[in-house]
């Protein structure tokens, strides 16, 4: 786990489906006011992209990704 590897959410693309919150087994995300937030970034496993793969809105990005 790294202080530099964690997801960011493009709020303009996010469909607020909360799939990422439900999917992540490491509790990186939390739901706040109906939207997913990256609440525990240090819980993210380096180079895991599972949440990004299940995001139908393509709203999740990791370091090095282009928007």
C-alpha positions as CSV (number, residue, x, y, z in Angstrom):
1,X,0.0,0.0,0.0
2,X,1.3,3.4,-1.0
3,X,0.6,7.0,-0.2
4,X,0.7,7.7,-4.0
5,X,-1.5,4.9,-5.4
6,X,-5.2,5.5,-4.9
7,X,-8.2,6.3,-7.0
8,X,-9.7,9.7,-7.8
9,X,-13.3,10.1,-8.9
10,X,-14.3,12.4,-11.8
11,X,-17.4,13.9,-10.3
12,X,-18.7,15.1,-13.6
13,X,-18.6,11.5,-15.0
14,X,-19.8,9.7,-11.8
15,X,-23.3,8.2,-12.2
16,X,-23.6,7.8,-8.4
17,X,-24.3,4.1,-8.8
18,X,-22.1,3.3,-5.8
19,X,-20.7,0.1,-7.5
20,X,-17.2,1.1,-6.4
21,X,-18.4,1.4,-2.7
22,X,-20.0,-2.1,-2.9
23,X,-17.2,-3.7,-4.9
24,X,-14.0,-2.6,-3.0
25,X,-13.0,-5.3,-0.4
26,X,-10.5,-2.8,1.2
27,X,-13.0,-0.1,2.2
28,X,-11.3,2.6,0.1
29,X,-14.7,4.2,-0.7
30,X,-17.6,5.4,1.4
31,X,-21.0,6.7,0.5
32,X,-21.6,10.3,1.5
33,X,-24.8,12.1,0.6
34,X,-25.5,9.5,-2.2
35,X,-22.0,9.9,-3.8
36,X,-18.9,7.7,-3.5
37,X,-15.9,9.3,-1.9
38,X,-12.3,8.0,-1.5
39,X,-12.4,7.9,2.3
40,X,-9.5,5.6,3.0
41,X,-6.9,6.1,0.2
42,X,-4.2,4.3,2.1
43,X,-6.3,1.1,2.1
44,X,-5.9,0.8,-1.7
45,X,-3.8,-2.0,-2.9
46,X,-1.0,-0.9,-5.2
47,X,-1.9,-1.5,-8.9
48,X,-5.3,-2.9,-8.2
49,X,-7.8,-1.5,-10.7
50,X,-10.8,-3.6,-9.8
51,X,-13.1,-0.6,-9.1
52,X,-12.0,1.1,-12.3
53,X,-12.9,-2.0,-14.3
54,X,-16.4,-2.2,-12.9
55,X,-17.2,1.5,-13.2
56,X,-19.6,1.8,-16.2
57,X,-19.3,5.6,-16.2
58,X,-15.5,5.4,-16.5
59,X,-15.2,7.9,-13.6
60,X,-12.3,6.3,-11.7
61,X,-8.7,7.2,-12.4
62,X,-5.4,6.2,-10.9
63,X,-1.9,7.9,-11.0
64,X,-0.7,8.0,-14.6
65,X,-4.1,7.7,-16.2
66,X,-5.2,10.4,-18.6
67,X,-8.6,12.0,-18.3
